[in-house]
């Protein structure tokens, strides 16, 4: 019988993405768009869909708090956006938050994303 599908840590999810060839990180550019260096693409919010969101909270260090957004682009490439909470965020200012709020969301099952 197949084991239940469960991932609890950020490193487990990032490793699973890497093994599936989906370790495509998107980062905010200075021009308010997201860039994938591995796919050599620049995205506007309407080019992406958030398909899964994971929140991680460190037991003892607030600096360990992070959010991982799995995103799919219009060509069906899966990638991710990683951010820390609050003052630990690499994305200071409203541009990042405004960009994320404009991305449509659909919550997909992990089985669909990782199998």
C-alpha positions as CSV (number, residue, x, y, z in Angstrom):
1,X,0.0,0.0,0.0
2,X,1.3,3.5,-0.9
3,X,2.4,5.7,2.0
4,X,0.5,8.9,2.6
5,X,2.0,11.9,0.9
6,X,3.3,14.4,3.5
7,X,5.9,17.1,3.5
8,X,6.4,19.1,6.6
9,X,9.5,21.2,6.1
10,X,10.6,23.8,3.6
11,X,13.7,21.8,2.7
12,X,11.5,18.7,2.0
13,X,9.3,20.6,-0.4
14,X,12.3,22.3,-2.1
15,X,14.0,19.0,-2.6
16,X,10.8,17.4,-4.0
17,X,10.6,20.3,-6.5
18,X,14.3,19.9,-7.4
19,X,13.7,16.1,-8.1
20,X,10.8,16.9,-10.3
21,X,12.7,19.6,-12.2
22,X,10.5,22.3,-10.9
23,X,13.1,24.2,-8.8
24,X,12.5,27.3,-10.7
25,X,12.6,30.2,-8.3
26,X,11.0,33.5,-9.2
27,X,12.3,36.7,-7.7
28,X,11.0,40.3,-7.7
29,X,12.8,42.6,-10.1
30,X,13.6,46.3,-9.6
31,X,10.8,46.9,-12.2
32,X,8.0,45.3,-10.1
33,X,7.8,42.1,-12.0
34,X,8.8,38.5,-11.2
35,X,11.8,37.0,-13.0
36,X,12.8,33.4,-13.5
37,X,16.4,33.2,-14.3
38,X,16.3,29.4,-15.0
39,X,13.6,29.9,-17.6
40,X,14.8,33.3,-18.7
41,X,11.3,34.8,-18.4
42,X,9.8,37.9,-16.8
43,X,6.2,37.7,-15.4
44,X,3.4,40.0,-14.7
45,X,0.8,38.9,-12.1
46,X,-1.7,37.8,-14.8
47,X,1.0,35.4,-16.3
48,X,0.9,33.3,-13.1
49,X,-1.4,31.3,-10.8
50,X,-0.7,30.4,-7.2
51,X,-1.4,26.7,-7.0
52,X,-0.3,26.0,-3.5
53,X,0.8,28.0,-0.5
54,X,2.9,26.6,2.4
55,X,3.6,28.5,5.6
56,X,6.5,27.6,7.9
57,X,6.9,28.9,11.4
58,X,10.2,28.4,13.3
59,X,9.9,27.0,16.8
60,X,12.4,29.3,18.4
61,X,13.6,31.9,15.8
62,X,11.2,34.3,14.1
63,X,13.7,34.5,11.3
64,X,12.8,30.9,10.4
65,X,9.2,32.0,9.5
66,X,8.6,31.8,5.7
67,X,6.0,31.4,3.0
68,X,6.5,29.3,-0.1
69,X,4.1,30.0,-3.0
70,X,4.0,27.3,-5.8
71,X,3.1,29.1,-9.0
72,X,2.3,27.9,-12.5
73,X,2.9,30.1,-15.5
74,X,0.8,30.3,-18.7
75,X,3.0,27.6,-20.3
76,X,2.3,25.3,-17.4
77,X,5.8,25.6,-15.9
78,X,5.8,25.1,-12.1
79,X,8.0,27.3,-10.0
80,X,8.1,29.0,-6.6
81,X,8.3,32.3,-4.8
82,X,9.9,32.2,-1.4
83,X,9.6,34.9,1.2
84,X,10.2,35.3,4.9
85,X,7.6,37.0,7.2
86,X,7.8,40.6,8.3
87,X,11.1,42.4,8.9
88,X,13.0,39.3,7.7
89,X,11.5,39.5,4.2
90,X,13.8,40.0,1.3
91,X,11.0,41.9,-0.4
92,X,10.6,45.1,1.6
93,X,8.0,47.6,0.4
94,X,4.6,47.2,-1.1
95,X,5.5,46.2,-4.6
96,X,6.0,42.5,-3.7
97,X,2.7,42.4,-1.7
98,X,0.8,44.2,-4.4
99,X,2.2,41.8,-7.0
100,X,1.2,38.7,-5.0
101,X,-2.4,40.1,-4.4
102,X,-2.9,40.4,-8.1
103,X,-1.9,36.7,-8.9
104,X,-5.0,34.5,-9.2
105,X,-5.1,31.6,-6.7
106,X,-6.3,28.0,-7.0
107,X,-5.5,25.5,-4.3
108,X,-4.3,22.2,-5.9
109,X,-3.7,18.9,-4.2
110,X,-0.1,18.0,-3.5
111,X,-0.5,14.7,-5.3
112,X,-1.3,16.5,-8.5
113,X,1.7,18.9,-8.2
114,X,4.4,16.4,-7.1
115,X,3.5,13.1,-8.8
